[in-house]
């Protein structure tokens, strides 16, 4: 998936997710391995309520790989 499509996929229905995803894509996505880029895209395929619960710590992601990406995205501080 090209970067423009990834940016578009980061535009969510929840501001809280936009605030997490957009800076990550702008500053970190290009440095990910191809496998992690694919994993991030798979994460973006999740539903907003599910993603919100994972990122806000209300629930734990049941998929270990996606859980690792959640931690990685959360670790990225917005400039």
Phi, psi and omega per residue, in radians:
X1 nan 2.318 -3.125
X2 -1.340 2.854 -3.014
X3 -1.077 -0.603 3.130
X4 -1.113 -0.696 3.118
X5 -1.214 -0.636 3.093
X6 -1.128 -0.789 3.093
X7 -0.999 -0.761 -3.139
X8 -1.112 -0.725 3.140
X9 -1.149 -0.398 3.117
X10 -1.345 -0.257 3.094
X11 -1.358 1.927 -3.006
X12 -1.941 3.105 3.080
X13 -1.493 -0.061 -3.123
X14 -2.139 2.200 3.135
X15 -1.012 -0.667 -3.114
X16 -1.029 -0.643 3.110
X17 -1.320 -0.673 3.082
X18 -1.005 -0.749 -3.100
X19 -1.128 -0.515 3.086
X20 -1.437 -0.849 -2.989
X21 -1.289 -0.773 -3.023
X22 -1.092 -0.833 3.081
X23 -1.108 -0.617 3.120
X24 -1.068 -0.783 -3.132
X25 -1.158 -0.713 -3.099
X26 -1.199 -0.570 -2.988
X27 -2.000 -0.372 -3.035
X28 -2.074 -0.576 -3.001
X29 -0.934 -0.769 -3.088
X30 -1.092 -0.377 -3.109
X31 -1.626 -0.067 3.139
X32 -1.299 2.691 3.005
X33 -1.204 2.857 3.101
X34 -1.029 -0.676 3.129
X35 -1.116 -0.730 3.132
X36 -1.256 -0.564 3.037
X37 -1.072 -0.777 3.109
X38 -1.109 -0.667 3.116
X39 -1.143 -0.738 3.107
X40 -1.089 -0.742 3.107
X41 -1.096 -0.690 3.084
X42 -1.112 -0.663 3.081
X43 -1.059 -0.734 -3.124
X44 -1.136 -0.305 3.109
X45 -1.335 -0.152 3.124
X46 -1.226 2.822 3.100
X47 -1.402 2.553 -3.093
X48 -0.946 -0.825 -3.130
X49 -1.062 -0.656 3.105
X50 -1.153 -0.844 3.129
X51 -1.071 -0.755 3.123
X52 -1.004 -0.818 -3.133
X53 -1.056 -0.725 3.128
X54 -1.170 -0.817 -3.061
X55 -1.270 -0.479 3.123
X56 -1.566 -0.050 3.098
X57 1.389 0.258 3.117
X58 -1.351 -0.476 3.115
X59 -2.446 2.782 3.056
X60 -1.783 2.333 3.097
X61 -1.134 2.229 -3.103
X62 -1.291 -0.312 3.140
X63 -1.617 2.029 -3.084
X64 -1.020 -0.656 3.137
X65 -1.170 -0.804 3.116
X66 -1.131 -0.647 3.108
X67 -1.058 -0.684 3.098
X68 -1.103 -0.700 3.130
X69 -1.204 -0.634 3.071
X70 -1.021 -0.800 3.124
X71 -1.082 -0.743 -3.118
X72 -1.121 -0.771 3.134
X73 -1.170 -0.749 3.124
X74 -1.101 -0.516 -3.132
X75 -1.286 -0.243 3.138
X76 -1.443 2.013 3.123
X77 -1.554 2.395 3.102
X78 -1.170 2.489 3.139
X79 -1.209 nan nan
